[in-house]
Amino acid sequence: MRFDDDYNDDNGGLPIIYMALGVSVFVLAVMGIVIFANRDNRSGKSNSNAFVTVSPTASIEETAQFTDKLTADDLDIWDMYPVTDESEDKSPDATKGVSEEDAKPTTEVTPVSDDEKYNDGNHFKIEYADGSSEWITIDPSREKNTYDYTNMILNDDKLTYVLDGRAASFLGIDISRYQNEIDFDKVKDSGFSFVMVRVGARGYKSGKITLDENFEDNISKATEAGLDVGVYFFSQAITPQEAEEEAAVVLEAIKDKSITYPIAFDMEFTPNDISRVETLSKDERTAITAAFLNKIAEGGYNPMIYGNKEWLVKRIDAGKFPGINVWLADTSSIPDYPYQYSMWQYTTKGTLEGVSGGIDMDICFVDYKAQ
């Protein structure tokens, strides 16, 4: 392309053809000198067609570092600009002998684990059966528990909460037909004051309701031994109507019994199998839980929710039941469930005279008998 001012006859210069010839002669002369000089300087080396562009300020020694062959494979943009400390040698030879990985610029960042990030008093951790875990933000609108775990004293599997030098808790066990024969007098003499007896259960596959085979015997003998009694039902209800049906079965079973402790709703998944309630949503399980609790309250009894922190937070929304009694299942030495609970199942492998095999043990922080 030719521009208007590339040539102007009025500028007093020589005709362009003479100028072109003069420039050509000058260029040829310079090239001849360069070629001759390079031939002398490279004597003893094979000829090469590779050209290397060197910085105008580069010394002869720097230029000599280049090999005769330089291809695209030899270039690495990251190696060209290594990150160095101000105290490091900035000379051209400073990066000699540095590996490709070491020459790449890096930003030193100390990784922070989730445990360090979220263990701040505003979160608590849920660990799932598959080995995964999740940090949950504490809801500031919910009532927190204020237990001082340094006041918990464990002696021979028996846990006591002490305030001002006096016991401020009650020991109990929870039982079903799986415990077989129990000597409740020995349980009482061992310092236990209450027992939670299973009334019955709904089949996690069939959906059929059955009464616990030992319910009548357990509740009768526990009462005779002077133990306070509460009950629980293992639910697999998949509708509020089924939950009300379960509550009706419980109310019928205990109508002639001396019940001083709460009536607990126990809904859980089944280990190593898929239960009826597993396919329900969190909102559906919450609505089903509400139906059971309301029916029990209408019957004049004290309702309670049983569950571990995963169940109470992820599987139902226990926050929808402010003021409700919570029976926490947690076998860790210090439970980190932040919200209020009145009963804690602290072990499933306790040993107790009068009971064969391991037994679930509970500590209660509320004097339900006095209510």
N, C-alpha and C positions, 0 to 999 in steps of 0.2 A: 504494500500500500504506500502511496506517495502523498506526503503532506504538503500544503501550499508553501511553507517556508523552508522546505528542505534545501532549496537552491534559489538564490536571488542574484540576477545579473547586475544589479545596482550596488552590490556590496564591495566591488573593487577587487574581488579575488580572482585567482587563476581559473581558466576553464576547467571544468570538472574532470575531464579526461586526463589532463596533466596531473592533477592532484591525485587521482586514483593510481596512476602509474608510479608516482613518487612514494606513496604509502606502501604499495606492493613491494617495491624494491627494499624499503626499510624493513618490512616484516620478514622477507626472505633472508635478509642479512642477519637479523636477530636469531631466527630459527637455526641458521647454520652454526652460529656461535654456541647456542645452547646444546645442540646435538653433539658438537665436537667436545664440549666440556663434559657432558654426561658420559660419553664414550670413554674418556680418560678416567673419570672418577669411578666408573663401574668396571674397570679392567679386571680380568680374572673372574667375572661373574657372567652368567648366561644372560642373553638379551631378554627383555620383558616388555610386554605391551601394556602392563598395568601402570596406571598413574595414581599417585597419592597426593592429595591436597594437604599441604602443611601450613600451619599458621605462620603468618609473616614474621612473628617474633620467635619462632622455633629455632633452637640451636642445631648445629650439625649433629650432635650426639642424639638429639631427639629424633631427627629425621632418620637416622641410621637404625632406629628401633623397628621400623616398619619392615615387613617381609616383602619378598618380591611379588607375592600373590595376595590379593585382597578381594574377597567376594562378599556377596550379601550375607552369606552364612557367618562371616567373621564379624559382622556388625551387630551390636546390641545397644540399643539406645539407653538401657538402664545402666550399663557399664560406663557410659560416657559421663555420667553425672553422679558419682558416688557421694553419699552424704557423709561429711566428715565433721569432727568436732573442731572448734576453734583452735584448740591446742595441738591438733594433728598437723603433720607435715603437709603443706599444700604444694610442694614441688611436683614437677611432672613425673618423677620417679616414685612418688609416694604410694601409688597403687600397684607397683610391680609385685608380682607373686601373689596377689589377692585372688581368691577363687571367685567364680562367677556368682555363687550364692552370696558370698560375703560382700561383694561389690555392690549388690542391689540395695537401693535405699530402703530402710526399714524405720517404722515408727514404733518405739518401745512402749507397749501398753500392758499394764498389769491386769490380767483378767480378774473379774469380780464374779464369784459364784452367786447363784440365786440365794443360797443360804446366807451369805454375807449381805446381799442386797436387801433382802426382805426380813431378816431377823432384827426388826427394829421396834418391836412392840406394837406395830400397827398391822401386822399380818400373822397368820398362823399357817402351819403346813399340814396338808393332807397327803398321806402316802397310800397309794392304791395297791390292790392285790397283784397287779401285773408288774409291780416294781416302779412304776412312774409316780410322780408327785406333783403337787400343785400348791402354790402359796395363795391364800385367801385373805382379802382385805377385811379387817374387822369392821363390823357395822357399828358406828358410834351411837346409833339410836337404840341399840339393844342393851338390856341390863347385863352388866359384867359380873362374874363371880369375884369375890374378894377373899378367897381362901389363901391363907398364908401356909404354904406347903412346908415351911420349916417347922411348923407346929404339928406335922403328921409324924406319929411314932408307930413304927412297925415292929411288932414283937411276936415271933412264932406265927407268922402269917396273919396276925391280928393287927388291924390298923386303927389307930385312935387319933382323933383331932383334939388337941389340947389348947385351951384358952385360959389364961390367968391361973394356970396350975390345975385346972379341972377338965375332965373329959367333956367335950362339947359335941359328941357324936354317938352314934348307935351302930352296933355291929349286926350284920344279918347275912343270910345265905339265900340263894334262889335255887329252886329245885323243880324237878319233874319226874316222870316215871323212870328216867335213866339212872337215878340215884338208888333205886331199889329200896331196901328197908333202911330207915333212919332212926337212930335213937335220939329223939328230940330232947329227952331229959339231959343227956350228955352234952348236947348242943347248947342248951340253956346254961348248964353248969360251967361251960367253957367261956362264958361271958357274952354270948350272943343273945340279942333281945328281939329280933324279928326274923321272919322268913317270908319270901315271896314265892308263892306256889303257882305253878302253871295250871290254869283251868282246862285248857284244851288248845286245839290247833286246827287250821284249815289246810288241807293237802296242797302242797305247792304245785302239783300237777293235776290231781283230780278235782280240787276245789271242794272236796267233801269235808264237813266239820265233824270232828270227833272230840269227845272229852278225854282228858288225860286219865289213864288207867288208875293212877295212884292219887288223883286229886282228892277224893273224899277221905281216903285214909290219911294223906299228908296233912290236910287242913285240920282234921279232927285231932290227930295226935299232937300237932304243933300247938294248937289251942290248949289242949289238956296240959301240956308241959309249961304253959305260962308264956309262950312266945306271942308277940304281936304278929298279925298276919295281913299280908297284902296279896294280890294275885296278878297274873299277867296272862295274855292270850297271844299266841303266835298267829298272826294274820297273813293271809294271802288273798285278801279281798281285792278285786279289780274294779269295783264300782262302790260309790257311797252306800248304795242299798245293801251290798254284801257286808260292808263294814257295820252297818246298823244291825244286820242279822247276827253278826259275831258278837256285838255288844249285848244283844238280847239274850244270847246263849249264856254269856257271862253273868248277866244280872239274874237270870233264872237259877244258875248254879250256886250263887252265893247268897240268895235271898234269906236263907235261914242260918247263915254263918256270921261269926263275929269278925268283921273286917275293920281293922283300924288303920291299915296302911293303904296307899293308893291302888287303883286298878290300872295296870300298865298295858299299853298298846305296843306290841313287839312285831314290827314288820321288817323282814330282812330278805336279802337274796340268799339263794341256796348254793353252798360251795360245790364246785365241780358239776353243776347242772344249771339249767335255765328254769327259773321259777315263773309263776304266773305274773308276778308284779314287776318282773325285770323289763318288760316291754312298755311299761307305763311311763308317762312323762313325770317330771318333778311336780308339776301342778296337779296332775291327776292323783299322785300319791298323797299330796298335801290335802286335797279335798277328801280323800278316803279317810285319812287320819282324823280330819276334823269331824267327819260323820261319827266315827267311833267315840271320840272324846266327848262330843256333845250328848250322845246317847247315855254315856256313863254319868255325866254331870246331871242330866235330867233324872237319872235314877237315884240321885242323892249321894253319890260317891265322889271321891277325889280322883280325877283322871290323871294319867301320867304317860309320857312318851319315853320309850326305851330306844337307845341307839348309840352307835359310835359317832364320832364327829363327822365322818364322811356322810353317814346317813342323815344326820341332823342338818347338815349344810348343803350337801349336793343332791341327795335323793329325795328329801322333802325340804320345805321351807319352814323350819321350826320358829323362825321369826314371826310367822303369822299367828303364833299362839303365845302372846305376851302373858307372863305370869303363870304359865302352865308348869306343872312339875316335870322335870327332866331327869331321867335315869341314864347316866352316862356310862357307856361301856368303853373302858380304856385300860389296858394292862401295862401301860408305861408307868414308870415310877412317879413322874410328874405330868399329868395331862395338861396339854396346852389349849384345850377347848376354852375359849375366853368367856363364853356366856354363862349365865347363871344355871346351875343344876343343883338338885337337892339330894341326889343319891348317886353313888359312884361304884360301879362294879369293877373292882381294882385287880382281881385275879380270877382266872377260870381253873386254876390248878392248886387251890388251897388244900391243906390237909387238916382234918378236924376229927377229934374223937367222937365216935358215934356215927360217922359217915364213911363208907368204904369208897376208896378211890378219890380222885380229885373233885373238888367242889367249888362252885362259884361263890365268891365272898364279896360282900357289899358294905360300904360305909354310908350312913345316912346323917345328914346335917340338920334335919328337921325333926322335931318331936311330934310326929303325927298322932301319937296316942293322946297327947294333950290337946289336940285341936277339936 
